[in-house]
Each structure stands twice: as C-alpha cells, then as structure tokens.
C-alpha cells in the first residue's frame, strides 16, 4: 500500500510502498502500538509511519556526535 507522510524536518511529502493492510492501519489509528500493528515492518518503516521521516532522514538531520 502506498503511504504518504510529511517530514517534520523538511516539510517534504515522503512516499513508501509498505506491505500493510487497511485493517492494520485502522488498528494503529485506534491506538495499537506500531510494533503490535505492524510486527513485520523494520524500524525505518515503523518510524516512517509514526513520524513521516523517510529511511535515512534521521542521519541527514542529526549526524552522529563526534567523540
């Protein structure tokens, strides 16, 4: 299913084709934890559903701290 979310960092609309169902999206909307509604998705995909950040966007916006 094509999912579109707006990035809170850039304001850009990000699109991902995720293997989710309408029923799973409804469960999440009703309050299910993202890891319970979508146990088959990886961390980047779940983050996208929660925040709208595309995979890799965290690293661009928040680079690792120097030692």
C-alpha positions in Angstrom: 0.0 0.0 0.0 1.3 3.5 -0.9 1.7 5.5 2.3 2.3 9.3 2.2 3.6 11.2 5.2 5.1 14.7 5.6 8.6 15.0 7.0 8.6 17.2 10.2 12.2 18.2 9.3 11.9 19.2 5.7 8.1 19.6 5.1 8.6 17.3 2.1 5.9 14.7 1.3 7.6 11.2 1.6 6.1 8.2 -0.1 6.7 4.5 0.7 5.1 1.4 -0.6 4.6 -0.7 2.5 3.2 -4.2 3.0 0.4 -3.2 5.3 -3.4 -3.7 5.2 -6.2 -1.3 5.8 -7.1 -3.3 8.9 -3.5 -2.8 10.3 -3.8 1.0 9.7 -7.1 1.1 11.4 -5.7 -0.8 14.4 -2.9 1.8 14.7 -5.4 4.6 14.3 -7.4 3.1 17.1 -4.4 3.1 19.4 -2.4 -0.1 18.8 1.3 0.3 19.3 3.1 0.5 16.0 5.2 -2.7 16.8 2.0 -4.6 17.5 0.0 -3.4 14.5 3.0 -3.9 12.1 5.3 -6.6 13.6 6.7 -7.5 10.1 7.9 -3.9 9.4 11.5 -2.9 10.1 12.4 0.0 12.4 12.8 2.5 9.5 9.4 1.6 8.1 7.7 1.9 11.5 9.4 5.3 12.1 8.0 6.5 8.8 4.5 5.5 9.8 4.9 7.3 13.2 6.7 10.5 12.2 6.8 10.7 8.4 10.6 10.6 8.4 11.9 8.6 5.3 14.6 6.0 5.9 17.9 7.7 6.3 16.4 11.1 7.1 17.4 10.9 10.8 21.0 10.5 9.8 20.9 13.5 7.5 19.3 15.8 10.0 21.0 14.5 13.2 24.6 13.4 12.3 26.4 11.3 14.9 28.2 13.2 17.7 31.9 13.5 17.5 34.0 11.6 20.0 
